Amino acid sequence: MGIIERIKEIEFEMARTQKNKATEYHLGQLKARIAKLRTQLLEPPKGAGGGGDGFEVTKFGHGRVALIGFPSVGKSTLLTMLTGTQSEAAAYEFTTLTCIPGIIHYNDAKIQLLDLPGIIEGASEGKGRGRQVIAVAKSSDLVLMVLDASKSEGHRNILTKELEAVGLRLNKRPPQIYFKRKKTGGISFNSTLQLTHVDEKLCYQILHEYKIHNAEVLFREDATVDDLIDVIEGNRKYIKCVYVYNKIDVVGIDDVDHLARQPHSIGISCNLQLNLDRLLAKMWDEMGLVRVYTKPQGQQPDFSEPVVLSSDRGGCTVEDFCNHLHRSLLKDIKYVLVWGASSKHYPQRCGTQHLLHDEDVVQIVKKKEKEEDGGRGRFKSHTTGPARIADREKKAPLKT
């Protein structure tokens, strides 16, 4: 029996099992088995000669956004509208067969936009080259799930299910669970609050399913069984997602209002070029990019080309800003002056752990180099005479 058949058999067993207090331990073990099988499904076969054809392109710019959706929802047209890159668009499905990159120039930043082929139901199992598409989405900072506003809401649920099956968690944060494997000592289970979804016995059974008999587990929040399995697997990707409903010009105003009020959603029309500016602003807010401008000492700030930081790519502190400029700059810093929304007064003298905000101006003050002759002020020595008294030149005797 193959891996896909075993997964479907376990899913069928879970569907026919009643959910109550007596069966929660059995359901927890079944969830752990499915997670293990899906991880094996994503691994390349042993002895494979190479990775095969993929869609991966070189990272460029300050952020990467991937377009994911069913065929013929307008992904290629949206890429052309936002970047100017020509991507073939037609009335038939699967027009795009490979990854087509484009660059968005917005707010003095460069954002890479990737047009990926449409995926279908069963993409997590390899149908329609779905694994290559999802692999590129894992390397992105933001996912734009392009949906047809005239279709049912089932498309969004199908795509979310396919992405979660391969370890992508949309608009979620990592669970506050500390997990560490040990060599000896058994399993240590602790929690900082009362748990309602997981108890010690269920945690032991899930760990034994993974053949883990020595570990330390600490719950810092009321997490579920799925959260515990995600932490044990350790290969989950938590990524932000914006649901883009295209073709709003073919539905009623009530439907548009309903779609726009949903969280992380926005309605657009590529045909009439409606709401594209709001889409760019939404992408900017979700990615959390921070522009920082430099100011040389005694000169005006340089607003031509900012340093773009983000929490997903390194961080937004003064230390991250200095490392972005040069690795050796941090050890020569005396202090930093900051103008902008992050400072309490202008300028504010800050340290390396100060968190920068968008459009801040930073001036770096470096340490002064020590003088070679040593000493300062009245103790400074400028003599060029000999070091020993015996080597001094004797003055000629006075004439009388």
C-alpha positions in Angstrom: 0.0 0.0 0.0 1.4 3.4 -1.0 1.6 6.5 1.2 -1.3 8.2 -0.4 -3.6 5.2 0.1 -2.5 4.9 3.8 -3.3 8.6 4.3 -6.7 8.2 2.8 -7.4 5.1 4.9 -6.5 7.0 8.1 -8.6 10.0 7.1 -11.6 7.6 6.5 -11.0 6.1 10.0 -11.0 9.6 11.5 -14.2 10.5 9.7 -16.1 7.6 11.0 -14.8 7.9 14.6 -17.0 9.8 17.0 -15.4 12.7 18.7 -15.8 12.5 22.5 -13.6 12.3 25.6 -13.0 8.5 25.2 -11.7 8.8 21.6 -9.6 11.9 21.8 -6.4 9.9 22.5 -7.1 7.6 19.5 -7.7 10.6 17.2 -4.5 12.3 18.5 -2.5 9.2 17.4 -4.2 9.2 14.0 -3.3 12.8 13.5 0.3 12.1 14.3 0.4 9.2 11.9 -1.0 11.4 9.1 1.6 14.1 9.8 4.4 11.6 9.6 3.1 10.1 6.3 2.7 13.6 4.7 6.3 14.4 5.7 7.4 11.3 4.0 5.3 12.2 0.9 7.2 15.5 0.5 10.7 13.9 0.8 12.3 13.1 -2.5 12.6 9.3 -3.3 15.8 7.6 -2.1 18.4 7.3 -4.8 16.9 10.0 -7.0 19.4 11.4 -9.5 18.5 15.0 -9.2 15.9 17.5 -8.1 14.2 17.6 -11.5 12.6 20.6 -13.1 11.6 23.2 -10.6 10.1 26.7 -10.6 12.7 28.3 -8.3 14.1 31.7 -9.4 16.8 33.8 -7.8 15.6 36.0 -5.0 15.7 39.7 -5.8 14.6 42.9 -4.1 13.4 43.5 -0.6 10.6 41.0 -0.5 9.0 38.1 -2.4 5.3 37.6 -3.1 3.8 34.5 -4.7 0.6 34.3 -6.7 -1.4 31.1 -6.0 -4.8 30.1 -7.3 -6.8 27.9 -9.5 -6.3 28.1 -13.3 -7.9 31.1 -15.1 -8.5 33.4 -12.1 -6.4 36.2 -13.5 -2.9 35.7 -12.0 -1.0 36.4 -15.2 -3.1 39.5 -15.9 -2.5 40.8 -12.3 1.3 40.3 -12.8 1.2 42.3 -16.0 -0.8 45.1 -14.3 1.5 45.4 -11.3 4.9 44.9 -12.8 4.6 45.4 -16.6 6.1 42.0 -17.2 4.3 40.3 -20.1 2.9 36.9 -18.9 0.8 35.0 -21.5 -2.9 35.2 -20.7 -5.7 33.4 -22.5 -9.2 32.1 -22.0 -8.1 28.5 -21.6 -6.8 26.9 -18.4 -3.1 26.2 -17.6 -1.8 29.0 -19.8 1.1 29.6 -17.5 3.3 26.5 -17.3 6.4 27.8 -15.4 7.3 30.5 -12.9 7.4 34.0 -14.3 9.0 36.7 -12.1 8.3 40.4 -12.1 9.4 43.5 -10.0 7.0 45.9 -8.3 8.5 49.4 -7.6 6.5 50.7 -4.7 7.5 53.2 -1.9 11.2 53.2 -2.9 11.3 49.4 -2.5 11.6 46.5 -5.0 9.2 43.6 -4.4 9.5 40.4 -6.4 6.2 39.0 -7.7 6.0 35.4 -8.9 3.3 34.2 -11.3 3.0 30.4 -10.6 1.0 27.9 -12.6 -2.5 27.2 -11.4 -2.9 24.3 -8.9 -5.8 21.9 -8.6 -7.3 19.8 -5.9 -4.8 17.1 -4.9 -1.7 19.4 -5.4 -0.2 18.3 -2.1 -0.1 14.7 -3.5 1.7 15.8 -6.6 -1.1 16.4 -9.0 -0.6 19.1 -11.7 3.0 19.8 -10.6 1.5 21.1 -7.3 4.6 20.3 -5.2 6.9 22.6 -7.2 4.3 25.4 -6.9 4.0 25.0 -3.2 7.8 24.7 -2.7 8.1 28.2 -4.3 5.4 29.5 -2.0 7.3 28.3 1.0 10.2 30.6 0.1 8.0 33.7 -0.2 7.4 36.4 2.4 3.7 36.8 1.4 1.2 34.7 -0.5 -1.5 36.3 -2.7 -4.3 33.7 -3.0 -6.1 34.9 -6.2 -9.8 33.7 -6.2 -12.6 34.2 -8.6 -15.3 36.4 -7.0 -18.0 34.8 -9.0 -17.2 31.3 -7.8 -18.2 29.7 -4.5 -16.2 30.0 -1.3 -15.2 26.3 -1.7 -12.1 27.3 -3.7 -10.6 29.2 -0.8 -11.2 26.2 1.6 -9.7 23.7 -1.0 -6.5 25.8 -1.5 -6.1 26.4 2.2 -6.4 22.7 2.9 -3.8 21.9 0.2 -1.3 24.4 1.6 -1.8 23.2 5.1 -1.3 19.6 4.0 2.3 20.4 3.0 3.2 22.4 6.1 2.1 26.0 5.2 0.2 27.8 8.0 -1.6 30.8 6.7 -2.0 33.9 8.9 -1.0 32.0 12.0 1.9 32.5 14.5 4.1 29.7 15.8 2.6 28.0 18.9 4.1 28.9 22.3 5.3 25.4 23.0 8.9 24.6 24.1 10.1 21.2 22.9 13.6 19.8 23.2 14.8 16.2 22.7 17.1 14.7 25.3 19.2 11.6 25.4 18.0 10.4 28.9 15.7 11.4 31.6 12.3 10.4 30.1 9.6 12.8 29.2 9.1 16.0 31.2 5.7 17.6 30.8 4.9 21.0 32.2 2.5 24.0 31.5 2.2 27.5 32.7 -1.6 27.5 32.5 -4.5 25.1 32.5 -4.8 23.1 29.3 -8.2 22.2 27.8 -7.2 20.4 24.6 -4.0 18.4 25.6 -3.2 16.5 28.7 -0.1 14.6 29.8 -1.3 11.2 28.7 -2.2 12.5 25.2 1.2 14.2 24.9 3.0 10.9 25.8 1.0 8.9 23.2 1.9 11.4 20.5 5.6 11.4 21.4 5.6 7.6 21.5 4.1 7.6 18.0 7.2 9.5 16.9 9.4 7.1 18.9 10.5 9.9 21.2 11.0 8.7 24.8 13.2 11.4 26.2 12.1 15.0 25.8 11.1 18.2 27.6 7.8 19.8 26.8 6.5 23.1 28.1 3.1 24.6 27.1 3.0 28.4 27.4 -0.5 28.6 25.9 -3.6 26.5 25.6 -2.5 24.8 22.4 -4.3 22.0 20.4 -3.1 18.6 19.3 -2.3 19.9 15.9 -0.1 22.7 17.3 1.9 20.1 19.3 2.4 17.9 16.2 3.6 21.0 14.2 6.2 21.7 16.9 7.4 18.1 16.9 7.6 18.0 13.1 9.6 21.3 13.1 9.2 21.9 9.4 6.2 24.2 9.3 6.3 27.5 7.6 4.1 30.3 9.1 3.4 32.8 6.3 1.1 35.7 5.8 -1.6 35.4 3.2 -3.9 38.0 1.4 -7.1 36.7 -0.2 -7.5 38.6 -3.5 -11.0 38.3 -5.1 -10.7 39.1 -8.8 -13.5 39.9 -11.2 -15.6 41.9 -8.8 -17.1 43.7 -11.8 -19.2 40.6 -12.6 -20.9 40.2 -9.2 -23.4 42.4 -7.3 -22.5 45.1 -4.8 -23.7 43.1 -1.9 -21.3 40.2 -2.8 -18.4 42.7 -3.1 -19.2 44.2 0.3 -19.4 40.7 1.9 -16.0 39.6 0.4 -14.3 42.9 1.3 -15.3 42.7 5.0 -13.7 39.3 5.5 -10.3 39.3 7.3 -7.2 39.5 5.1 -9.3 40.0 2.0 -9.5 42.5 -0.8 -11.6 42.7 -4.0 -10.1 43.9 -7.3 -10.8 43.8 -11.0 -8.0 43.4 -13.5 -10.3 44.0 -16.4 -11.3 47.5 -15.2 -8.2 48.1 -13.1 -10.2 48.6 -10.0 -8.6 48.8 -6.5 -5.1 47.9 -7.5 -3.6 50.7 -5.5 -5.3 49.4 -2.4 -3.9 46.0 -3.1 -0.4 47.4 -3.2 -1.0 49.2 0.1 -2.3 46.0 1.6 0.7 44.0 0.5 3.0 46.7 2.0 1.2 46.5 5.4 1.2 42.7 5.5 4.9 42.4 4.7 5.9 45.0 7.3 8.7 46.6 5.4 10.6 49.4 7.1 12.5 52.1 5.2 15.4 53.6 7.0 17.3 56.6 5.6 20.9 57.4 6.3 22.3 60.8 7.4 26.1 61.5 7.3 27.5 63.8 10.0 27.1 67.4 9.2 25.1 66.8 6.0 21.4 66.4 5.0 19.7 63.0 5.0 19.9 60.9 1.9 16.3 60.2 0.8 17.2 58.8 -2.6 17.7 55.1 -1.7 16.6 53.8 1.7 17.7 50.7 3.5 14.7 48.4 3.6 14.4 46.1 6.6 11.7 43.6 7.7 11.1 41.4 10.7 11.0 38.3 8.5 14.4 39.1 7.0 16.7 39.7 9.9 14.9 42.2 12.0 14.3 46.0 12.3 16.7 47.0 15.1 19.7 49.4 14.9 21.9 46.3 15.1 20.2 44.8 12.0 20.5 48.1 10.2 24.3 48.3 10.8 24.8 44.6 9.8 22.9 45.4 6.6 25.4 48.2 5.8 28.6 46.3 6.8 29.4 43.5 9.2 32.4 45.3 10.8 30.4 48.6 11.5 28.9 47.4 14.7 32.1 47.2 16.7 33.1 50.8 15.8 29.8 52.5 16.9 29.8 54.9 19.8 26.1 55.8 19.6 23.3 56.3 17.1 21.0 59.4 16.6 17.5 58.6 15.3 14.9 61.0 13.9 11.4 59.6 13.2 8.3 57.9 14.6 10.4 55.5 16.8 12.2 58.4 18.7 10.7 60.3 21.7 12.5 63.5 20.8 14.5 64.7 17.8 17.2 63.5 17.7 17.2 60.6 20.2 20.5 59.0 21.2 19.9 55.2 20.9 21.6 51.9 21.4 21.9 48.9 19.1 18.7 47.3 20.3 16.5 50.2 19.5 13.5 49.2 17.2 13.3 51.3 14.1 10.0 52.4 12.4 9.2 53.2 8.8 10.8 56.3 7.3 13.2 56.8 10.3 16.5 58.7 9.7 19.6 57.3 11.3 23.0 58.9 11.9 25.8 56.7 13.1 28.6 58.2 15.3 31.7 56.1 15.4 34.4 55.9 18.0 37.4 58.2 17.6 40.6 56.5 16.8 43.3 56.7 19.6 46.3 58.9 18.8 49.5 57.1 18.3 51.6 59.2 20.7 49.2 58.6 23.5 48.1 60.9 26.2 45.7 63.9 26.0 45.9 67.6 26.9 48.8 68.6 29.2 50.1 65.0 29.3 50.6 64.9 25.5 54.3 64.5 24.6 55.6 66.1 21.4 59.3 65.8 22.1 61.6 64.1 19.5 64.6 63.8 21.8 66.4 60.6 22.8 64.8 58.2 25.3 67.9 57.9 27.5 69.7 60.7 29.4 73.1 59.4 28.4 72.3 59.9 24.7 71.5 63.5 25.1 73.6 66.1 23.3 75.8 68.1 25.7 75.5 71.9 25.3 78.6 73.9 24.6 80.0 75.7 27.6 79.1 79.4 28.0 81.6 81.9 26.8 83.1 84.2 29.4 
